[in-house]
Amino acid sequence: MSTGISPETRITRLESASDDGAVQQLSDVLIDCVDGDASVSFMWPLSRGHALAFWRRMVASAAAGERILLLAHDEQGEVIGTVQVVLAQPDNQPHRAEIVKMLVHRRGRKQGWGAALMRAAEAAALEAGKTLLVLDTASADAERLYTRMGWQPAGHIPGYALLPRGGLCGTTFFYKAIGAGAR
């Protein structure tokens, strides 16, 4: 099945806190998403300093084994998207992981990046021994993507968060059983 991604592109795992170039590019993606009014936990305008601090914390968390941080690189090797698999869960949920911050720069949208990132996240979660994944989204486009990829909606909460420029938005929660947990 074709993903629409050219052969020159790739998805990599970021584990080193010393990769400041990747942190800079991840900040560019996050700032672009917030500028585009994506509800991804940040308000507009998002300063570069705030974005850099966030990504440095996420890279440190990945280096500590608490999460998997995946990057999608375009044909020029620049980061065009990212997704995280949060592995650290409560003691009674060792089989579960949460998918968070699935972000694609606006220049790369509708080109298969989101699907490629999600496939990579699911594979990484399964490799880490996780069999149940959860996520939430405020994006209708993302909802369509997740549904196409076999994710099941679990419910919608109206007024869940603020959009970056203000105003409430709802969120839809999804889950997916993978590997031995798939039914």
Backbone torsions as a table, in degrees:
resi	resn	phi	psi	omega
1	MET	NA	129.6	-179.9
2	SER	-78.4	137.3	179.5
3	THR	-97.6	-8.5	-176.2
4	GLY	82.4	3.4	-180.0
5	ILE	-99.9	133.2	-177.7
6	SER	-69.9	158.5	-177.3
7	PRO	-62.7	-21.9	-178.1
8	GLU	-75.5	-13.5	-176.0
9	THR	-88.9	162.3	-179.5
10	ARG	-157.7	162.9	173.9
11	ILE	-117.8	129.8	-178.7
12	THR	-124.7	164.7	176.5
13	ARG	-104.0	130.6	178.0
14	LEU	-100.8	120.8	-178.6
15	GLU	-127.1	-12.8	-174.5
16	SER	-100.3	126.3	178.1
17	ALA	-70.8	-8.6	-178.2
18	SER	-86.7	-3.6	-177.6
19	ASP	-86.8	76.6	-176.7
20	ASP	-69.2	-27.9	177.9
21	GLY	-62.6	-41.6	177.7
22	ALA	-66.3	-39.6	178.9
23	VAL	-62.8	-40.6	177.2
24	GLN	-61.0	-45.6	-178.3
25	GLN	-70.2	-36.6	174.9
26	LEU	-62.1	-38.6	177.3
27	SER	-63.1	-39.3	177.0
28	ASP	-60.3	-43.6	179.9
29	VAL	-63.9	-46.5	-179.5
30	LEU	-62.2	-45.5	179.5
31	ILE	-61.8	-41.7	178.2
32	ASP	-61.2	-43.3	-179.4
33	CYS	-64.3	-42.7	178.7
34	VAL	-66.8	-41.5	176.0
35	ASP	-59.2	-32.1	178.9
36	GLY	-84.9	9.6	175.0
37	ASP	72.6	27.5	175.6
38	ALA	-78.0	133.8	177.8
39	SER	-83.2	91.4	-176.7
40	VAL	-129.1	35.7	174.2
41	SER	84.1	0.9	-178.1
42	PHE	-123.2	151.4	178.5
43	MET	-101.6	155.2	179.2
44	TRP	-92.3	143.0	-5.8
45	PRO	-80.0	139.8	178.5
46	LEU	-91.9	118.8	-179.2
47	SER	-74.7	152.2	177.6
48	ARG	-60.4	-40.4	179.9
49	GLY	-60.6	-42.2	179.3
50	HIS	-66.6	-41.6	178.8
51	ALA	-65.4	-44.1	179.1
52	LEU	-61.6	-43.1	179.8
53	ALA	-61.7	-42.0	178.2
54	PHE	-59.5	-50.8	-176.3
55	TRP	-66.9	-33.3	176.2
56	ARG	-64.1	-38.3	175.3
57	ARG	-64.6	-41.1	-179.2
58	MET	-66.9	-39.3	178.1
59	VAL	-66.0	-41.2	177.3
60	ALA	-62.2	-39.9	178.4
61	SER	-64.9	-39.0	176.8
62	ALA	-66.0	-42.2	179.3
63	ALA	-63.2	-28.7	178.8
64	ALA	-82.7	-2.9	179.0
65	GLY	82.5	11.8	-179.3
66	GLU	-82.5	-21.6	-178.0
67	ARG	-152.7	163.0	172.7
68	ILE	-110.6	129.3	-178.2
69	LEU	-115.4	111.8	-178.0
70	LEU	-106.1	143.0	-180.0
71	LEU	-124.1	136.7	172.0
72	ALA	-102.3	130.5	-178.0
73	HIS	-111.9	133.7	178.7
74	ASP	-78.1	-174.4	-176.0
75	GLU	-60.9	-24.3	178.7
76	GLN	-91.2	1.5	-179.3
77	GLY	85.9	3.0	179.8
78	GLU	-82.4	147.4	177.1
79	VAL	-70.0	122.9	179.6
80	ILE	-113.4	-13.4	179.9
81	GLY	-165.3	168.3	-178.2
82	THR	-158.1	159.0	172.0
83	VAL	-153.7	152.6	178.3
84	GLN	-124.0	146.5	172.9
85	VAL	-115.2	110.7	-179.6
86	VAL	-84.3	111.4	-177.2
87	LEU	-86.2	-34.7	-176.3
88	ALA	-69.6	112.9	-178.2
89	GLN	-132.9	168.0	177.2
90	PRO	-58.5	158.5	-176.9
91	ASP	-54.1	-34.1	-176.3
92	ASN	-87.5	10.3	-179.8
93	GLN	-133.9	48.3	-177.1
94	PRO	-68.6	-14.9	-178.2
95	HIS	-89.3	-5.1	-171.2
96	ARG	-109.7	148.2	171.8
97	ALA	-138.1	157.8	178.3
98	GLU	-115.6	134.6	175.1
99	ILE	-91.4	125.3	-178.2
100	VAL	-136.2	159.8	174.9
101	LYS	47.7	53.0	172.5
102	MET	-81.6	104.0	-173.4
103	LEU	-123.7	135.6	173.5
104	VAL	-129.6	129.3	177.3
105	HIS	-57.4	145.9	-177.9
106	ARG	-57.9	-29.9	179.7
107	ARG	-69.7	-13.7	-178.1
108	GLY	-113.1	7.9	-176.7
109	ARG	-72.6	153.2	177.9
110	LYS	62.7	29.3	-180.0
111	GLN	-123.7	8.5	178.5
112	GLY	95.8	-1.1	-179.3
113	TRP	-63.4	-44.9	-178.9
114	GLY	-59.8	-46.1	179.5
115	ALA	-63.5	-41.7	179.4
116	ALA	-64.0	-42.3	178.0
117	LEU	-63.7	-41.9	-179.8
118	MET	-66.5	-40.5	176.8
119	ARG	-61.2	-42.5	179.3
120	ALA	-65.9	-38.9	179.2
121	ALA	-65.4	-43.6	178.8
122	GLU	-62.3	-42.8	179.7
123	ALA	-65.0	-42.0	179.2
124	ALA	-65.6	-39.4	178.2
125	ALA	-64.1	-44.3	179.5
126	LEU	-62.7	-42.7	177.7
127	GLU	-60.6	-31.2	178.9
128	ALA	-83.5	2.9	176.9
129	GLY	89.0	12.8	179.9
130	LYS	-89.8	141.7	-178.8
131	THR	-124.5	-6.7	176.3
132	LEU	-132.8	125.5	179.4
133	LEU	-115.4	145.6	176.0
134	VAL	-133.3	156.1	175.4
135	LEU	-160.6	166.6	170.2
136	ASP	-137.5	153.6	-178.9
137	THR	-148.6	148.2	174.7
138	ALA	-106.5	6.4	-174.8
139	SER	-103.8	125.8	176.5
140	ALA	-64.5	-37.3	177.4
141	ASP	-62.3	-44.0	178.9
142	ALA	-65.5	-39.2	177.7
143	GLU	-57.1	-43.5	179.1
144	ARG	-63.5	-42.1	178.7
145	LEU	-61.3	-49.8	-176.8
146	TYR	-63.5	-40.6	178.7
147	THR	-62.4	-44.3	177.5
148	ARG	-59.8	-30.0	-176.6
149	MET	-91.2	9.6	174.4
150	GLY	90.7	9.2	176.2
151	TRP	-76.6	145.6	-178.3
152	GLN	-106.4	128.5	175.3
153	PRO	-69.8	138.3	-179.6
154	ALA	-109.2	-16.0	179.2
155	GLY	156.4	161.6	-178.6
156	HIS	-122.6	134.9	176.5
157	ILE	-116.6	114.6	177.8
158	PRO	-73.4	152.4	175.8
159	GLY	61.7	32.8	-173.0
160	TYR	-73.8	-38.9	-175.0
161	ALA	-148.6	173.1	175.4
162	LEU	-94.5	143.2	168.0
163	LEU	-71.3	157.2	-175.9
164	PRO	-55.2	-33.0	-179.8
165	ARG	-99.7	12.0	178.8
166	GLY	102.0	163.6	-176.6
167	GLY	93.4	136.2	-177.8
168	LEU	-76.3	149.4	172.6
169	CYS	-136.6	153.6	176.9
170	GLY	-88.5	171.8	174.6
171	THR	-137.5	149.2	176.8
172	THR	-114.2	131.3	178.1
173	PHE	-94.6	140.2	179.8
174	PHE	-129.4	157.5	172.7
175	TYR	-141.4	158.1	176.1
176	LYS	-150.3	127.1	172.7
177	ALA	-86.0	133.9	-178.8
178	ILE	-128.6	161.1	176.3
179	GLY	58.3	-133.4	-179.3
180	ALA	-64.3	-21.3	179.4
181	GLY	-83.9	-9.8	-178.2
182	ALA	-72.5	138.3	179.4
183	ARG	-133.4	NA	NA
